[in-house]
Amino acid sequence: MSSKFHFHNPLDRFICSTDKALRVLAGVASASRPTPATHVDDTHMTDEDRKHSAGLIRVDHVGEVMAQALYNSQARFAKSDKLREKFEEASREEEDHLAWTAQRLKELNSQASVLAPLFYAGAYALGTVAAKMGDAHSLGFVVETERQVEKHLDSHLESLPANDGKSRAIVAQMRLDEIAHGKAAQDLGAADTPLPIKVAMQAMSKLMTGTTYYI
């Protein structure tokens, strides 16, 4: 079924939105770009370093699950077809991140967080609230999200083991993409995100990073 929400009536959008949620939570993600780690040599890491890298990449993976939820809800409830297209385009790029981090977790002999469905639901709810406030506020929500994600990825680049070049390459490219998404949203006329939503976003982010590193 096509993911082009703007060609469908509200029922079709609901069906497409549900189908996408199920695919994301089932781990069905395909990348349109090769992983940035393709040409990076895999070096020896201690068990401790490997476990730490896996914890950080697991957090990043759940972050990408949440990104799919945000763009899914914002595309579904966007007021204009043009904005739906932009959200769908960003979602496809974020799916690369989802696939890259899932692959890296397997390489690190680890697994995705069992809490992913919970955070998908929370992010979908926040995205829906933002979209219902209007397109300008929905875009502002993207700007604020990407600002927080950029800081989050910066901290991971500092924390990842120095010899884990593969994970570093993935996180570095993700960071560049997130900055581009935030700038694109700003250029489209984003409004400032209300303080209560910013606080809710920060609280969810803190809860997510504090739990999914371990499980």
ChimeraX attribute file (.defattr): number of C-alpha atoms within 10 A of each C-alpha:
attribute: neighborCount
match mode: 1-to-1
recipient: residues
	/A:1	7
	/A:2	7
	/A:3	16
	/A:4	16
	/A:5	23
	/A:6	19
	/A:7	11
	/A:8	14
	/A:9	9
	/A:10	13
	/A:11	9
	/A:12	16
	/A:13	21
	/A:14	16
	/A:15	14
	/A:16	20
	/A:17	18
	/A:18	13
	/A:19	13
	/A:20	17
	/A:21	20
	/A:22	13
	/A:23	11
	/A:24	22
	/A:25	15
	/A:26	10
	/A:27	13
	/A:28	13
	/A:29	18
	/A:30	14
	/A:31	15
	/A:32	12
	/A:33	12
	/A:34	11
	/A:35	19
	/A:36	17
	/A:37	18
	/A:38	11
	/A:39	10
	/A:40	13
	/A:41	11
	/A:42	14
	/A:43	9
	/A:44	10
	/A:45	15
	/A:46	9
	/A:47	10
	/A:48	10
	/A:49	16
	/A:50	18
	/A:51	17
	/A:52	18
	/A:53	25
	/A:54	26
	/A:55	25
	/A:56	24
	/A:57	29
	/A:58	26
	/A:59	27
	/A:60	27
	/A:61	26
	/A:62	26
	/A:63	25
	/A:64	25
	/A:65	25
	/A:66	26
	/A:67	26
	/A:68	28
	/A:69	28
	/A:70	29
	/A:71	28
	/A:72	27
	/A:73	26
	/A:74	30
	/A:75	29
	/A:76	24
	/A:77	25
	/A:78	26
	/A:79	18
	/A:80	12
	/A:81	14
	/A:82	11
	/A:83	21
	/A:84	22
	/A:85	17
	/A:86	16
	/A:87	25
	/A:88	20
	/A:89	15
	/A:90	19
	/A:91	20
	/A:92	17
	/A:93	19
	/A:94	24
	/A:95	23
	/A:96	20
	/A:97	29
	/A:98	27
	/A:99	23
	/A:100	25
	/A:101	27
	/A:102	23
	/A:103	16
	/A:104	22
	/A:105	21
	/A:106	12
	/A:107	14
	/A:108	18
	/A:109	11
	/A:110	18
	/A:111	18
	/A:112	22
	/A:113	17
	/A:114	12
	/A:115	13
	/A:116	23
	/A:117	19
	/A:118	11
	/A:119	21
	/A:120	22
	/A:121	16
	/A:122	17
	/A:123	25
	/A:124	21
	/A:125	16
	/A:126	19
	/A:127	25
	/A:128	22
	/A:129	18
	/A:130	26
	/A:131	24
	/A:132	15
	/A:133	13
	/A:134	17
	/A:135	22
	/A:136	21
	/A:137	20
	/A:138	29
	/A:139	28
	/A:140	23
	/A:141	30
	/A:142	27
	/A:143	26
	/A:144	20
	/A:145	21
	/A:146	22
	/A:147	16
	/A:148	17
	/A:149	21
	/A:150	20
	/A:151	12
	/A:152	17
	/A:153	20
	/A:154	14
	/A:155	12
	/A:156	20
	/A:157	19
	/A:158	10
	/A:159	13
	/A:160	21
	/A:161	18
	/A:162	12
	/A:163	14
	/A:164	18
	/A:165	17
	/A:166	19
	/A:167	27
	/A:168	24
	/A:169	17
	/A:170	20
	/A:171	25
	/A:172	16
	/A:173	14
	/A:174	25
	/A:175	19
	/A:176	12
	/A:177	18
	/A:178	23
	/A:179	15
	/A:180	15
	/A:181	23
	/A:182	22
	/A:183	16
	/A:184	17
	/A:185	23
	/A:186	19
	/A:187	11
	/A:188	14
	/A:189	13
	/A:190	21
	/A:191	17
	/A:192	16
	/A:193	19
	/A:194	12
	/A:195	9
	/A:196	9
	/A:197	15
	/A:198	16
	/A:199	11
	/A:200	12
	/A:201	19
	/A:202	14
	/A:203	11
	/A:204	16
	/A:205	20
	/A:206	11
	/A:207	12
	/A:208	20
	/A:209	18
	/A:210	12
	/A:211	13
	/A:212	23
	/A:213	20
	/A:214	14
	/A:215	14
